[in-house]
Amino acid sequence: MTKPLADRVALITGASRGIGAATALALARAGAHVVAVARTVGGLEELDDSIRAEGGSATLVPLDLKDCAGIDRLGAALNERYHRLDVLIGNAGVLGPLSPLAHVEPKAWDDVFAVNVTANWRLIRAMDPLLKLADAGRAVFITSGVAATLRAYWGPYAVSKASL
């Protein structure tokens, strides 16, 4: 049986657990080679074990998405190795502090925006040329319902997800 994503390359951020890991495994089951990006090496290794157990393949990329130069290097490496990117899933996110907005420290605010907004812009900037080289390149970014509903003390996260 032919898998619908056979011979496709899919990059997933935040792939070490939760939605990212589940998405990476689903894409691998569908035949895609998964490029799994996350900070947590142990989680990436567990994902790799799961993908291999299903007969799939993955490339593990331990990367903190606040490392903008690292995102650019990843784009260059994907270009050199695959000459395209078929799927980009921008899933990584950080919650940040749950606190009244006036109590949020500037560094905490900056960290939330660095991962939830800026890293996704950097991903598009680095991966757009590769997505255009694919015959049907697609990018999907995961936001949150918190972006449109009021939840006390979730300011930095909600604003960043609305920005995304």
N, C-alpha and C positions, 0 to 999 in steps of 0.2 A: 504494500500500500504506500503510495507516494504521500509524503508529508507536505502540507501546504506551504511551509516556510523552508523547505529544503534548499540548501545553498544560499540562504540569506544570512546576513550579519545583523545582530541586534545588540545595541548597547543599552544597559539598564543601570541607572544610578540608584544608590540606596539599596543595593541588591543583597545585602548580607542578612536581611530579616524582613518580616512583614510583607507588605504589598510588593516591594521590590523583589524579594526572594520568590514569592509566589508567581509573579509575572515572568521572571527569568526562567523558572522551571517550566511554566506553560509554553513560553516561546521555544525552549529547547525541545519539549515534547512535540511541538509542531515542526521541528526540524531545523530551526535556526541555530547558528553558532552564536552563543551568548558571550558578550563582553560585559562581565559583571564588575561594576565599580562600587566600592564602599571603603570606609575607613577601617572596618573590623575584619581583620585577616581571618580569624577563626570562623566567623560567619560566612565569609567567602569560601573557605575550604569546605565547610559543611554543604554549602550550595553546590559546589563542584562535585562532591561525593554524590549528592542526589541526582544531579544532571547526568553524571557518568553511569549511575545505576540504571537510569532510564535509556541509556544508549546514546546520550547527547554529548555535546562538546562545549567547552567554555574556556575563555581566557579570563583570568582573575587580575583585576587592576586595583591594588590597594591605593587609594587616593583620597585625600581630604579635598573636597570641592572648593574650599577657600584658596587652594593652590591654583591660581589662574594659569600660571605658566605650565603646571602639570596638565591642565585640561588641553592647552595648546599642544603639548607634547603628545598627548593621547590622540588628538586629531591627526597629527603628523604620522604617528605610528600606524594608525588605522589606514591612512592613505597609502603608506608604504606597503603594508601587508595585504590589504583587501581591495584597495583602489575604489572603495565605495562604502557607504553605510546604508542599510536598508531600513532599519528601525532605530529610533532614538526614543527612549523612555526616560524622561526627567522626573524621577520619583523621590530622590533624596530630599529630606527636609529635617529641620530641627524645630522643636517646640519653643524653646527659649523660656524665659521666666513667666510664671503665672503670678501677676502682681498688678496693682494699680499702675497705670501708665506713667504717672509722675514718679514712681519709685524704680522704674526700669533704668538700669545703668546704661550709659551710652555704648559701652563695649558689648553688652548683651544684645542690645538693639542691632548693632552693626553685625554681630555674629549671625543672628537670625536672617538678616537681609543678605548677607554674604552667601549663605547656602540656599535659601529659599527663592531668591530673586537673581542676584548677580551671577551665581554659578550657572543658572539656566540660560541667562543671556550669553555667557561665555561658551556654554555648550553649543548653542545655536551658531554663534560666531565661528567656532572651530569646526562644527560638524555639517553646517549647511552646504558647503561645497561637496562633501562626500554624499550627503543625501541627494543632491542634484545629479550625482553620477549613477545612482541606482535607478532602475527602470520604474520604480514606484516608491521612492523614499518617503517615509512618514516619521513625524515627530509628535509625541504625545507628552504633555506635561501634567503631572498630578497636582491638583490643588485641593481644596477642602471646603466643605460646606460652611465651615467657620468663617470663610471669607464673606458670606452673605447673611449670616445670622449673628445675633448679638449673644456674646458669652462673656460674662464678667471676667476681667483679669487676663484675657487672651489677646491683648492688644498687639504685641509684636508679631505673633504668629498669624493672627487674622489679617492684619494689614499686609504682611508679606504674601500671604496666599491670595489676597485680593489683587495685589500687584502682579503676581504671576498670571 
